[in-house]
C-alpha cells in the first residue's frame, strides 16, 4: 500500500488541477453520485479540540479523512489542523493509499472557495478583502487569483503583525479593522478562528460576494444575521450546513442551493452585478478530500508508468 507524506503530496497537488476536480466532485455530490454521511465528531474538551471522521464513496474510490483540530497548537508552533486520508478501491475494498491530509485540507478548502467564486461572484471584482492571516488566508489568495483578477487586496487580522506579513508577501494592503477591509469590497473572504461575527452586513456594498469559511459548528459564526439575510445563501451540502453552520443555524437562514446544484444546472446562479449579495458558506465535506486524494493518487500512479 502506498504511503505519501506531506512533501510527496505537495509535489503532486496543484491548485490549477484541483479546482476543476473539486468542481466535478461537488457536481457529483449534488446529483446523487456520492454516498457520504455527516462527519462524526469527537470533542476533546481538555484540549479544546476535536477529532472527526469523514467517510465517502466517490466513483472508483472509497475512503475517509481522519482530522484533528487543535487550536492550541498555534502557540506551540504547530499546525492547528492535522489529518490522514485513507483510500480504497470502491469495487473490492482493497487499500490503495494512505497520505498526509493536512495540505489536502488546506488546498481543497481554498479550491472550493475558488469554484464558488468563479460560479457565484460578479465577473468584475476589483477589490478582495481577506479577514484572517493564517494558512487558509494564504491558500485562498492563491486560489482566488486563479479565477478572478483583483486590482486591490486588503488583509485584516486580529494580530496586526500577521496581517502586515501576509500583505508584504502577497502584494496586498494590511488594514486596521474588519470594516476597513470589507467596505466597498467586491469579494470578501472570512478565514478567521473567531466564533462571533467579524463581518457586519451594513458594511457590504450592493452586489458583494462573500466566502464564509472559518467558523464550523452550530454555535460559531463569522458573519452577522444582516449579512446572512442580505442575499441568497449557497452551501456545499444542505445536510451539513443545517447541522454544522452557526451562520445558518442560529438565525434560521434558508439555503438557496447547493453549489453542485448550480454547477449541474439544477438551480440558477443567483449572483450578478447589482443583484443582492451572495453568501457561500463552506463547512468542508468528505468528497472534497477524496477528490483531492484521488488526484494525488492518480498523479503518482501515472508517474510510475
C-alpha positions, 0 to 999 in steps of 0.5 A, a space after each residue: 500500500 502506498 504511503 505519501 507524506 506531506 512533501 510527496 503530496 505537495 509535489 503532486 497537488 496543484 491548485 490549477 488541477 484541483 479546482 476543476 476536480 473539486 468542481 466535478 466532485 461537488 457536481 457529483 455530490 449534488 446529483 446523487 453520485 456520492 454516498 457520504 454521511 455527516 462527519 462524526 465528531 469527537 470533542 476533546 474538551 481538555 484540549 479544546 479540540 476535536 477529532 472527526 471522521 469523514 467517510 465517502 464513496 466517490 466513483 472508483 474510490 472509497 475512503 475517509 479523512 481522519 482530522 484533528 483540530 487543535 487550536 492550541 497548537 498555534 502557540 506551540 508552533 504547530 499546525 492547528 489542523 492535522 489529518 490522514 486520508 485513507 483510500 480504497 478501491 470502491 469495487 473490492 475494498 482493497 487499500 490503495 493509499 494512505 497520505 498526509 491530509 493536512 495540505 489536502 485540507 488546506 488546498 481543497 478548502 481554498 479550491 472550493 472557495 475558488 469554484 464558488 467564486 468563479 460560479 457565484 461572484 460578479 465577473 468584475 471584482 476589483 477589490 478582495 478583502 481577506 479577514 484572517 492571516 493564517 494558512 487558509 488566508 494564504 491558500 485562498 489568495 492563491 486560489 482566488 487569483 486563479 479565477 478572478 483578477 483583483 486590482 486591490 487586496 486588503 488583509 485584516 487580522 486580529 494580530 496586526 503583525 500577521 496581517 502586515 506579513 501576509 500583505 508584504 508577501 502577497 502584494 496586498 494592503 494590511 488594514 486596521 479593522 474588519 470594516 476597513 477591509 470589507 467596505 466597498 469590497 467586491 469579494 470578501 473572504 472570512 478565514 478567521 478562528 473567531 466564533 462571533 461575527 467579524 463581518 457586519 452586513 451594513 458594511 457590504 456594498 450592493 452586489 458583494 460576494 462573500 466566502 464564509 469559511 472559518 467558523 464550523 459548528 452550530 454555535 460559531 459564526 463569522 458573519 452577522 444575521 444582516 449579512 446572512 439575510 442580505 442575499 441568497 445563501 449557497 452551501 456545499 451540502 444542505 445536510 451539513 450546513 443545517 447541522 454544522 453552520 452557526 451562520 445558518 443555524 442560529 438565525 434560521 437562514 434558508 439555503 438557496 442551493 447547493 453549489 453542485 446544484 448550480 454547477 449541474 444546472 439544477 438551480 440558477 446562479 443567483 449572483 450578478 452585478 447589482 443583484 443582492 449579495 451572495 453568501 457561500 458558506 463552506 463547512 468542508 465535506 468528505 468528497 472534497 478530500 477524496 477528490 483531492 486524494 484521488 488526484 494525488 493518487 492518480 498523479 503518482 500512479 501515472 508517474 510510475 508508468 
